[in-house]
Amino acid sequence: MTVTLGGRAFTLRPLTLGQLRTILPAFVRAANLADAESIDAAIDILAAALSRDAPEMTRDALLGTEILPAELIAAVDAVARLSGLVASEGSPSGEEKAGS
């Protein structure tokens, strides 16, 4: 999946289990991007997600990038969907248990 941040396209991959384990609390803090803590959490999530394919996009690099709030929200949402934290559009929900 590709996202645009500050006019530049980046490829996102699902977080590894190690990354997910470390960054999971940031998803809770980034819930609505209403304050500085939420934005910091979103930046932590993106830095982790970009670290494999764009290691130059560190937390500090992201802080210095002109990113629109809508881009930030879309990128964090993409990471959450890719990592299985939220259902992707069109994915089955409420699957019945085997034997029901």
Buried (B, 14 or more C-beta within 10 A) or exposed (E): EEBEBBEEEBEBBBBEEEBBEEBEEBBEBBEEBEEEEBBBBBBBBBBBBBBEEBEEBBBEBBEEBEBEEEBBBBBBBBBBBBBEBEEEEEEEEEEEEEEE
